[in-house]
Amino acid sequence: MNTLARKLLVPAFSQLTNVRISNYFKSIVFVESRKILCRGYNFPPPFIPVFRQAKKFLNKIAIADHNGKHSYKDVLVQSHHLAERIKATLGTQLVSKCQQRIAFLCPNSVSYVVALWATWQTNNIAVPLSKFHPPSQLTYYVIDSEAALVVVTPEFFDTVKPITDKLGIPLIILDSGCDLPDIQLDEIDEYNDILKNQNAMIIYTSGTTGSPKGVVLTHFNLHAQTSCLIQSWEWSSRDVILHALPLHHVHGIVNALLCPLLVGATCVMLPKFNPSEIWKHIVDAEESEPRVNIFMGVPTMYVKLIEEYDSKFCQAGTFSRTREFIKAVCIQKVRLMVSGSAALPQPVLERWEEITGHRLLERYGMTEIGMALSNPLHGKRIPGSVGNPLQGVEVRIAVRNVYSPTGYDIIVEGNIHRTYETKGREQEIGELLVRGPSVFKCYWNRPDVTASAFTTDEWFQTGDTAQYIDGAYKILGRTSYDIIKSGGYKISALEIERHLLAHPNIKDCAVVGLPDITWGEKVGAVIVLANKHDPLVLSDLRDWCRSRVAPYAIPSVLEYVPELPRNVMGKVNKKNLIKQVFTNIKKNDV
């Protein structure tokens, strides 16, 4: 489109969104405007495989783990030799376009990166498995992905060997990589150009809303996902991230591992999350260790870190000095702390800022799309919001309308440059839709499920309810179980949870919708008490809520549990929670 047309269309679009116009014409205006306003110029940058990019940083430390420090060259050498073993085992050539699935179970160490890079160097598809999954679940992933080979480190051999024996799948044991012969680095460049549009990974969803689905991400999907974060969070080769996240979700794989490796940064990997070890690396690192300046975690991790801080660093007589020292180190040495994968309670955000001087950067993403929204690295971060679209990402907030050609009305549409609201529908809630190069290719072997996940005009339906307010996007929860429909109101369970967590005797909580014959649904609260010897009765809780929560959103049912069942990413499966806790709730209950 020429410059004149562009100048004419932009102001016309601005005016059109300030009046009520037909749904059909409105959809055309939004689509046409996208071509001008939503395009990310020079984005993403040219595609380069992460293992080829590593050749720029051969002598730098790529991974520091419990076995020592590993340079980028070390990782390249080890991955090349594993790639040769994979080719020999499968009997395929690197040039083959018939990709196989390679499942691997490795700890949070250099072995994970070696297995991942070797899989990609042989033009195959990586299927990361997790030590947190029982054998039955590991078997499901291996069968569902149709894995042709499994790679494990010695500590997981006994877990995986019965599975591969039963299924008749070859198994490779990945050793420490010591004493491997050197290689000509040019060997890893052969045929890498074909990777760009090839499938790269199958990452399984957490299964909180149904059986886990295999999300197929191409190399270009991962390239777009990492590129927008590298740009927005200003990753550089000087960065050192402390990695304690699970490595079977995009948070740990994309945000905290691929991003640093693509820019030549260092990743300090802990075998598991340990609050004491985290504080040691952040505050009291040894001089010989890489100086950590980035940390990412899920809300549960920050809760545990705060508990560790309170129990270890706030002892009588030393509290003031210790508190000031920790905060000073965090402010001076750490440049970025991120929270994601689950809603961050505001009391946790405020307490962490009090301790470290850092307001946690909240962002929003999914297995299917990587990260879509993020609070700014520099600038105001609004508690409870997830910021605005990242580079290359387009978003919409939409509501169903069977009479619209697209099947929905657009309430909000935005990109990294600006967001438009439909006049008269400001702050209305709806489902978040996402489009862009970061959006996944398909669900593995589930064409019908893939088709139903997209609108007729090819926007991915996240299943999350969102709102645009105060210049930022806010996630109100999963439409299926975090949006409670009671007496004509749409109530966000996450909003109620944020308020309840401010109660002095509530340590943790989950809010759910329960069937009710009169109201459709009623609000139920499952609470973990901070002081179990000080019971909290429903009438007192309702009185406390009256000045903080709308009358129709105040819990009418209250149950107590010693601890909420959360997965490794800090999420609660509310469907299971309702079955476990509210066993006597029936549809005709009042």
Order of alpha helices (4+ residues) and beta strands (2+ residues): alpha-alpha-alpha-beta-beta-alpha-beta-alpha-beta-alpha-beta-alpha-beta-beta-beta-alpha-beta-alpha-beta-alpha-beta-alpha-alpha-beta-alpha-beta-beta-beta-beta-beta-beta-beta-beta-alpha-beta-beta-beta-beta-alpha-beta-beta-alpha-beta-alpha
